[in-house]
Amino acid sequence: EFMREVTGVLELETKLKSQLNIKDVVVISGDSDTSPWVKFELGRACVKRIKSCLADRNVIAVMGGTTMAAVAEAFTPDFHDKEIVFVPARGGLGEDVKNQANTIVSKMAEKSGGKHRVLYVPEQVSQEIYESVIEEPSIKEVLTMIQSANIVIHGIGEAKAMAERRRTEAEIMEKITRGKAVGEAFGYYFNEEGKIVHKVRTIGLQLRDLNAIPHIFAVAGGKSKAKAIKAYMKIAPPNTVLITDEAVAKRLLKG
Ligand code: F6P
């Protein structure tokens, strides 16, 4: 804490907390874009926060991405006195295997000694197939668990970077650009005002479901994400705890 005070991040936290309409803010020194270890510090801070809000039985719903992968790396074996099941928050969003929530929840379970479930849903299917897939008992079971999550952890990305990483088809790409999307979270692309301009259709947690979840951790850093994070803060549920870095915090305070 002493180091955090002298480096000024505590002051950044206090100022940001009073500016944003969310539950809490944690700021880590540095910039994740230029110093890769900062992402792991974000991960460690997130795991520490999760530890402090665990119930006896927990369902933790997790999104994909490299930041979530860093959170997974930060889990430690001292979670075994609580019951924890990690579940992917949503179905396929077009990510590579290493960035998929299915991969990340299995890592979290392995590191913490908890359990996990996977959610394999095809990405490009007709409405008809989609509707029958979600009636599949094994999928239904996981969907019910997701709805009962007491903790959600997610990343926030820059819209264009995310659309490209997911190899989004031209037509949708055009929609995202035309809508001036700046950020993406949970498969929702939004503009600077926080208005949703495109939504990836998949099962699992929807943005509106978040209001019922007691603990939500949004983990994202790096100045390239500042605009995205700023915009997401306009639609973030009040239960959100933002875990970010100094580079982002300074930009959010400026504008
Ligand atoms: O695709 C899953 C996801 O969580 C997105 O919702 C988010 O924008 C992105 O990953 C964040 O990825 P990264 O942490 O690699 O920037």
Residues whose N, C-alpha, C, O or C-beta is under 5 A from the ligand:
A	BS01	F6P	M63 G64 G65 T66 T67 M68 L93 E95 G155 I156 G157 M162 E184 A185 F186 G187
